[in-house]
């Protein structure tokens, strides 16, 4: 018996991503699809997440007793109904034998409601408005006029998001939710009732789940890091856990993602000649829930898609244990080097205006376009030319790579920076610049600074999450630093007011410093790996502006001389191989970048 509990309606097209009816029948499974409480055909009041643990327990027990069931239940689904699996597993119904959560989170404050302290506005707002349609139909079921007016207003608000609706303030108490009296995704409620957040939080509770798991995620999924965190936590708890990470977004498991064709082998229907992802899942379910008898699962497997070389790689664990830390340093004049500055260098400056934020351009996101499969705010790797041409985006680029460089694992940017106000945001983005000079995003992140001392430099760590990519010979590695990514993340208004009431906007002057000295508190964070040999050679290249792609206008210098005590650096995982000269990377628990010789086995061809 396979069970899925979801709030999107049993006819949602998303079911096709996670469940193939013909494959289900071919593998001999019964299937139960259930609308969650207060949604579509189910009774009750719609409160996102509130009842999923207790309702999951009751539903599993009910499904196991249905005629034709063998008494063993597995759960399947993604996103919200990936989380309903975790909640049911935490309630421990004895008939639940295995779960296969896809593209779902671990900590809701790391991808669902917030990221680095900033609101996931581009997810929260359209998702809440879309779910509001069923709420309004229930509310006005006997009032046709009220229903027409309500749905018309809701559609107008949704359609107007990209043209200005996202900019409504305060972001932390979004006006459209109040206008339509709708339950929202949970950010606002979790701030009013912090204890309620446990209703959809998996982080910290994995030890309570005594089941095997089959987890699927994507490098450009809004919950990509959550999938990895769930997997690593289950492995630490001694549970059988399988992981598949593709180059996918939240709603696209095909081979063309954003602007990049990763090759048909990346498609979930092909999986590099391994067969369909659906069939891999069902084969796993047959081994774990079988004919109703207890099955001893194996430790599980790891299958990662390495972008750049566009190959699937089979591993036994994540993070990769063979990696050590490597630092790349943000230098003056747009340089990105493995060598730290040996003397004070000129600081970088820019102005951040919340009324003119950097527009969201690709990334691991889920916004209106992803929810409705349109081109609005597309996820994935996109051309960054327009972003990098802005005056409020600092760009740092390596010299030409003469050998492949692989980064597989957690990436963090450590900035030593200052703002002239009481609060601001720092955004960092890792990019791959190809032979034609086109820069495309690989990973990004944000950190919100809530109690800044104006004008004082401080360390700010930006978590860019994890990735797996080979920067090919002839390419360059690039890092962007700025203070906004809107409307994916809400704007910091630079006033220090709480998001629930902030409506006043001020312009901030930002500084990023480059200097060899370090404050004592951060000395342990500067880790230089010892390599057996130089694993990547960098060639010289001419500069256009501050390391910008050839053919684009040079940006006038925004730097100012500043005697600083603090350096800025990018930290991301990497690892060297003596066979191909590639670097591979894996994340470290302390956030440093680690580099070590790679496994000499050839990667399987996709």
C-alpha positions in Angstrom: 0.0 0.0 0.0 1.3 3.4 -1.0 -0.2 6.6 0.6 0.1 10.3 -0.3 -1.5 13.1 1.8 -1.5 16.4 0.0 -3.3 19.8 0.1 -3.3 20.4 -3.7 -6.2 18.2 -4.8 -5.9 14.6 -5.9 -5.9 15.7 -9.6 -3.0 18.1 -9.3 -0.5 17.8 -12.2 2.3 17.5 -9.5 1.1 13.9 -8.9 2.6 13.0 -12.2 6.1 14.0 -11.0 5.9 11.7 -8.0 3.5 8.9 -9.0 3.0 6.9 -12.2 -0.3 4.9 -12.0 0.9 2.4 -14.6 4.1 1.8 -12.8 2.2 1.4 -9.5 0.0 -1.3 -11.0 2.9 -3.0 -12.7 4.7 -3.3 -9.3 1.6 -4.6 -7.6 0.9 -1.7 -5.2 -2.4 -0.3 -4.1 -2.5 3.5 -3.8 -4.4 5.9 -1.5 -4.5 9.6 -2.2 -5.9 11.8 0.5 -6.8 15.5 0.6 -5.4 16.9 3.9 -7.8 18.4 6.4 -9.9 21.3 5.1 -8.8 20.8 1.5 -11.0 19.9 -1.5 -12.9 16.7 -0.6 -11.8 16.6 3.0 -13.8 18.1 5.9 -12.5 20.5 8.6 -10.7 23.8 8.6 -7.6 24.5 6.6 -4.6 25.3 8.8 -1.4 24.5 7.0 0.7 21.9 8.9 -1.2 22.0 12.2 -2.8 18.5 12.1 -0.5 16.6 9.8 1.2 14.6 12.5 -2.0 13.3 14.2 -3.9 13.0 10.9 -1.0 11.1 9.4 -1.1 8.6 12.1 -4.8 8.0 11.8 -4.7 7.8 8.0 -1.8 5.2 7.9 -3.7 3.0 10.3 -6.9 3.3 8.3 -5.2 2.6 5.0 -3.4 -0.5 6.3 -6.8 -2.0 7.2 -8.4 -1.5 3.8 -9.5 -4.6 1.9 -6.7 -5.9 -0.3 -3.9 -4.3 1.8 -1.2 -6.5 3.2 -1.0 -4.3 6.3 2.3 -2.5 5.3 2.2 1.1 4.2 4.8 3.2 2.4 4.4 6.9 1.8 5.3 8.9 -1.3 5.2 12.5 -2.4 7.1 15.8 -2.5 7.2 19.3 -1.1 4.2 19.7 1.3 3.3 16.0 0.9 6.9 15.2 1.5 6.6 16.8 4.9 3.4 15.0 5.6 5.4 11.8 5.4 7.9 13.0 8.0 5.1 14.1 10.3 3.3 10.7 10.0 6.6 8.9 10.6 7.2 10.9 13.7 3.8 9.8 15.0 5.0 6.2 14.7 2.0 4.2 13.3 3.1 0.6 13.5 1.9 -0.1 9.9 4.2 2.5 8.3 7.3 0.8 7.0 9.0 3.2 4.7 8.8 6.8 3.4 10.1 8.4 0.2 10.0 12.2 0.7 11.0 14.3 -2.3 12.0 18.0 -2.6 11.1 18.9 1.0 12.6 20.8 3.9 14.2 19.9 7.2 14.1 23.2 9.1 11.3 25.5 7.9 13.5 28.5 8.7 16.1 27.3 6.2 14.1 27.4 2.9 10.4 27.3 3.6 9.6 30.4 5.6 13.0 32.1 5.8 16.6 31.8 4.5 19.4 33.3 6.5 16.9 35.4 8.4 15.2 36.9 5.3 11.6 36.0 4.4 11.1 33.6 1.5 8.7 36.1 0.0 8.7 34.7 -3.5 7.5 31.4 -2.2 5.2 32.5 0.7 3.1 35.0 -1.2 2.1 33.1 -4.4 1.7 29.8 -2.6 -0.6 31.3 0.0 -2.7 33.1 -2.6 -3.0 30.0 -4.8 -4.2 27.9 -1.8 -6.7 30.6 -1.0 -8.9 29.7 -4.0 -10.2 26.6 -2.3 -10.6 28.5 1.0 -12.8 31.1 -0.7 -14.9 28.5 -2.6 -15.7 26.9 0.8 -16.4 30.2 2.5 -18.8 31.4 -0.2 -20.3 28.0 -1.2 -23.8 29.4 -0.9 -23.1 33.0 -2.0 -22.3 33.2 -5.7 -21.8 36.9 -5.6 -19.4 36.7 -2.7 -17.5 33.9 -4.5 -17.1 35.9 -7.7 -15.9 39.0 -5.9 -13.5 37.0 -3.7 -12.0 35.0 -6.5 -11.7 38.1 -8.8 -9.9 40.0 -6.1 -7.6 37.0 -5.4 -6.7 36.6 -9.1 -6.0 40.3 -9.4 -3.6 40.2 -6.5 -1.9 37.2 -7.8 -1.6 38.6 -11.3 -0.2 41.9 -10.0 2.6 40.4 -7.9 5.4 40.8 -10.5 4.3 44.3 -11.4 4.5 45.6 -7.9 2.5 43.4 -5.6 5.5 41.8 -4.0 6.6 45.3 -2.9 3.7 45.8 -0.5 4.7 46.5 3.1 5.1 45.3 5.7 6.5 42.1 4.2 6.2 40.3 7.5 2.5 40.9 7.7 1.7 40.8 4.1 -1.4 43.0 3.2 -2.9 40.6 0.7 -3.4 37.9 3.2 -5.4 40.2 5.4 -7.4 41.5 2.5 -8.6 38.0 1.7 -8.5 36.6 5.3 -6.4 33.7 4.2 -4.2 31.2 6.1 -0.6 31.8 5.0 2.3 29.4 4.5 3.3 29.8 8.1 5.9 32.5 8.5 3.6 35.0 10.2 2.0 32.4 12.5 5.4 31.0 13.4 6.5 34.4 14.6 3.3 34.9 16.7 3.4 31.3 18.0 7.0 30.0 18.0 6.0 26.6 19.5 3.6 26.0 16.6 6.6 25.7 14.2 7.1 22.2 15.5 4.1 21.1 13.4 6.3 20.9 10.3 9.8 20.8 11.6 11.9 17.7 11.0 15.3 19.0 12.1 16.3 17.7 15.5 13.7 14.9 15.4 15.2 12.4 12.9 16.2 10.0 15.7 12.5 9.5 16.4 12.0 8.1 12.8 12.8 4.4 12.8 12.2 3.8 9.1 14.2 3.5 5.9 13.9 6.6 3.6 14.4 7.2 -0.1 15.1 11.0 -0.6 15.1 12.9 -3.8 16.2 16.5 -4.3 17.6 19.0 -6.8 20.5 21.4 -6.8 18.1 24.1 -7.9 15.3 23.1 -5.6 14.2 25.6 -3.0 14.4 22.8 -0.5 17.6 21.3 -1.9 19.7 21.7 1.3 16.8 20.4 3.4 16.9 17.1 1.4 20.6 16.8 2.1 20.1 17.6 5.8 17.4 15.0 6.2 19.6 12.4 4.6 22.7 13.1 6.7 20.6 13.2 9.9 19.0 9.8 9.1 22.4 8.3 8.4 23.8 9.7 11.7 20.8 8.1 13.5 21.9 4.7 12.0 18.9 4.4 9.7 18.9 3.1 6.1 18.8 6.2 3.8 19.0 6.5 0.0 19.7 9.9 -1.7 19.2 11.0 -5.3 20.3 14.6 -6.1 19.7 15.8 -9.7 20.3 19.1 -11.5 16.6 19.7 -11.0 14.3 22.4 -9.7 11.2 22.0 -7.5 8.8 21.2 -10.4 11.2 20.2 -13.2 12.9 16.8 -13.1 13.8 17.0 -16.8 17.2 17.6 -18.4 16.8 21.2 -19.5 16.9 23.4 -16.4 17.0 27.2 -16.7 19.3 28.1 -19.6 21.2 24.8 -19.5 20.7 21.5 -21.2 22.4 18.9 -18.9 22.0 16.1 -21.4 19.2 13.6 -21.6 20.9 11.4 -19.1 19.9 14.0 -16.5 16.2 13.4 -17.1 14.4 11.5 -14.3 13.1 9.1 -17.0 16.6 8.1 -18.0 18.9 8.6 -15.0 22.1 8.0 -17.1 20.8 4.6 -18.4 19.7 3.5 -14.9 16.1 3.6 -15.8 13.3 5.8 -14.5 13.4 7.4 -11.1 9.8 6.1 -10.6 11.0 2.5 -11.1 13.9 3.0 -8.8 11.5 4.2 -6.1 9.1 1.3 -6.6 11.9 -1.3 -6.6 13.0 0.2 -3.3 9.5 0.0 -1.9 9.3 -3.6 -2.8 12.5 -4.3 -0.9 11.4 -2.2 2.2 7.7 -3.1 2.6 7.7 -6.3 0.6 4.7 -8.6 1.3 4.0 -7.3 4.7 6.9 -9.0 6.5 9.7 -7.1 8.1 12.6 -6.5 5.6 16.1 -5.8 6.8 17.1 -2.7 4.6 20.7 -2.0 3.5 22.5 1.2 4.4 21.2 2.9 1.3 22.9 4.4 -1.7 23.8 7.9 -2.9 23.4 9.1 -6.5 24.6 12.6 -7.4 24.5 14.5 -10.6 27.7 16.4 -11.2 27.0 19.5 -13.4 29.5 20.7 -15.8 30.6 17.2 -16.8 26.9 16.2 -16.7 27.4 12.8 -15.2 25.8 10.8 -12.5 28.1 9.6 -9.8 27.5 6.7 -7.4 28.7 7.3 -3.8 28.2 5.6 -0.5 27.7 8.7 1.7 27.2 12.4 1.9 29.1 14.6 2.6 32.0 13.1 0.8 34.6 12.1 3.4 37.6 12.6 1.1 37.5 16.4 1.1 39.4 19.1 2.9 39.0 22.9 3.1 40.0 25.3 0.4 39.6 29.1 0.5 39.1 31.5 -2.3 39.7 35.2 -1.4 37.8 38.2 -2.6 40.4 40.7 -3.6 40.5 44.3 -4.7 39.8 45.1 -8.4 37.5 42.2 -8.8 40.0 39.4 -8.3 39.2 36.0 -6.8 42.3 34.1 -5.8 43.4 31.2 -3.6 46.1 33.5 -2.2 45.0 35.9 0.6 46.0 39.5 0.5 49.5 40.2 1.8 48.9 43.8 2.5 45.9 46.1 2.9 43.9 46.5 -0.3 41.3 49.0 -1.3 37.9 48.4 0.1 34.8 48.0 -2.2 31.8 50.1 -1.7 28.3 50.2 -3.1 24.9 51.8 -2.3 21.9 49.6 -1.5 18.5 51.2 -2.2 15.6 49.0 -1.1 13.4 50.8 -3.7 15.7 49.6 -6.5 16.7 46.0 -5.4 18.7 43.5 -7.4 16.0 41.5 -9.3 15.7 37.8 -8.8 17.4 36.0 -11.7 17.5 32.2 -11.4 18.6 30.1 -8.5 17.2 27.5 -6.2 13.8 29.0 -5.9 10.0 28.3 -6.2 8.0 31.4 -7.2 4.8 32.0 -9.1 6.3 30.8 -12.4 7.4 27.5 -10.8 4.0 27.0 -9.1 2.2 27.5 -12.4 4.9 26.3 -14.9 5.3 29.7 -16.5 8.4 31.7 -17.4 8.0 34.3 -14.6 11.0 34.2 -12.2 12.4 31.0 -13.6 14.6 28.8 -11.4 17.9 27.3 -12.3 21.0 28.6 -14.0 20.4 31.8 -15.9 22.5 34.5 -17.6 23.7 37.0 -15.0 24.7 39.8 -17.4 22.0 42.2 -16.3 22.6 41.5 -12.6 26.4 41.9 -12.9 26.1 45.2 -14.8 24.4 46.9 -11.8 26.3 49.4 -9.7 25.1 47.6 -6.5 26.7 44.2 -7.3 30.3 43.5 -6.7 31.9 40.9 -8.9 35.0 38.8 -8.2 36.4 36.5 -10.8 39.3 34.0 -11.0 41.7 34.0 -13.9 41.2 31.5 -16.7 41.2 27.9 -15.4 43.6 25.6 -17.2 42.2 22.4 -15.5 38.8 21.3 -14.4 37.8 22.3 -10.9 35.1 20.4 -9.1 33.0 21.8 -6.2 30.8 19.1 -4.6 29.4 20.1 -1.2 28.6 23.0 1.0 29.7 26.5 0.0 29.9 29.5 2.3 31.0 33.1 1.8 32.7 34.8 4.8 32.5 38.6 4.4 34.1 41.2 6.5 31.9 44.1 5.8 30.2 47.2 7.2 27.0 49.2 6.7 26.1 52.7 7.7 22.8 51.7 9.3 21.4 49.5 12.1 20.4 46.6 9.8 21.1 45.2 6.3 21.4 42.1 4.2 24.4 40.4 2.5 23.8 38.2 -0.5 26.5 36.1 -2.2 26.3 34.1 -5.4 28.7 31.6 -7.0 28.7 31.6 -10.8 30.3 29.7 -13.7 31.6 31.9 -16.5 31.9 29.9 -19.7 34.3 30.3 -22.7 32.0 32.9 -24.3 32.0 35.0 -21.1 28.4 34.1 -20.1 28.1 34.0 -16.3 25.4 31.7 -14.9 24.5 31.2 -11.3 25.4 28.0 -9.5 24.5 28.6 -5.8 23.5 31.6 -3.7 22.5 32.6 -0.2 21.6 35.5 2.1 22.2 36.6 5.7 20.2 39.2 7.5 22.1 41.5 9.9 19.7 42.7 12.6 21.9 44.6 15.0 24.7 46.2 13.0 26.9 48.9 14.5 26.9 51.6 11.8 30.3 51.9 10.1 31.9 49.0 12.0 33.3 46.0 10.1 32.1 42.6 11.2 32.2 39.0 10.0 29.1 37.8 8.1 28.8 34.2 7.0 26.5 33.6 4.0 25.5 30.0 3.5 25.2 29.2 -0.2 24.0 25.7 0.5 25.4 22.7 -1.4 26.1 22.0 -5.0 28.0 19.6 -7.3 29.6 21.2 -10.4 32.8 21.0 -12.4 34.1 24.4 -13.6 35.7 23.3 -16.8 39.1 24.3 -18.1 38.6 27.5 -20.1 35.9 28.7 -17.6 36.2 31.1 -14.7 34.8 31.0 -11.2 32.9 34.1 -10.2 31.4 35.4 -7.0 28.8 38.2 -6.7 28.3 40.2 -3.5 25.3 42.5 -3.1 22.5 43.2 -0.6 19.3 42.1 -2.2 17.6 39.4 -4.3 14.0 40.6 -4.8 11.3 39.4 -4.8 12.7 36.0 -3.9 13.7 37.3 -0.5 12.1 40.3 1.1 14.0 43.6 1.1 15.8 44.7 4.2 14.7 48.3 4.6 17.9 49.2 6.5 16.1 50.7 9.5 16.2 47.9 12.0 12.5 47.8 12.3 10.9 44.3 12.6 9.6 42.8 9.4 6.1 42.7 10.8 5.8 46.5 11.0 8.6 47.9 8.8 7.4 50.4 6.2 10.1 53.1 6.3 12.9 52.8 3.8 16.5 54.2 4.0 19.4 53.9 1.5 22.5 52.1 2.9 26.1 52.6 2.1 27.9 49.2 2.1 31.6 48.3 2.4 33.5 45.0 1.8 37.1 44.9 3.1 40.3 43.1 1.9 43.1 42.9 4.4 45.5 40.1 5.7 44.8 40.8 9.4 42.1 38.8 11.2 40.3 39.4 14.5 41.1 36.6 17.0 37.6 35.2 17.0 37.8 34.3 13.3 41.4 32.9 13.3 40.2 29.3 13.3 38.1 29.9 10.3 41.1 30.6 8.1 42.2 27.1 7.0 44.7 26.6 4.3 44.6 23.0 2.9 47.9 21.2 2.3 47.9 19.7 -1.2 50.1 17.1 -2.6 50.5 19.3 -5.7 49.0 22.4 -7.3 45.6 21.0 -8.5 44.4 23.9 -10.6 46.5 26.3 -12.5 45.3 29.8 -13.2 46.3 31.8 -16.3 46.4 35.6 -16.6 43.7 37.4 -18.5 43.0 41.1 -19.3 40.5 42.9 -17.1 37.3 44.6 -18.4 35.9 46.8 -15.6 36.2 44.7 -12.4 36.5 41.2 -13.9 33.3 41.5 -15.9 32.6 39.4 -19.0 34.1 40.6 -22.2 31.8 42.8 -24.3 29.9 44.3 -21.4 30.5 47.9 -20.3 33.1 48.5 -17.7 31.5 49.8 -14.5 33.0 52.9 -13.0 35.0 52.3 -9.9 32.9 52.4 -6.7 35.9 51.7 -4.4 37.2 54.0 -1.7 40.4 53.9 0.1 39.9 52.4 3.5 42.4 51.0 6.0 40.7 47.9 7.2 41.7 45.1 9.6 39.4 42.6 8.0 39.6 40.3 4.9 36.8 39.0 2.8 36.8 35.5 1.4 34.8 32.8 -0.3 34.8 29.4 1.2 33.6 26.4 -0.7 34.4 22.7 -0.8 36.9 21.2 -3.2 39.1 18.2 -3.7 41.9 17.2 -6.1 42.5 14.2 -8.2 45.8 13.0 -9.5 44.2 11.2 -12.4 42.2 14.0 -14.2 43.3 17.1 -12.4 39.8 17.8 -11.4 38.9 19.2 -8.0 36.0 17.6 -6.1 34.5 19.1 -3.0 32.4 18.1 0.0 31.0 20.0 2.9 32.4 20.1 6.3 30.5 20.3 9.6 32.5 23.4 10.6 31.7 25.2 7.3 35.2 25.2 6.0 36.2 24.2 2.5 38.1 20.9 2.4 40.2 19.5 -0.4 41.8 16.1 -0.7 42.7 13.5 -3.4 39.6 12.2 -5.2 38.6 8.6 -5.7 40.5 7.3 -8.7 37.7 5.3 -10.1 36.3 6.7 -13.3 32.9 8.4 -13.0 30.1 6.4 -14.7 29.2 7.8 -18.1 25.7 9.3 -18.3 
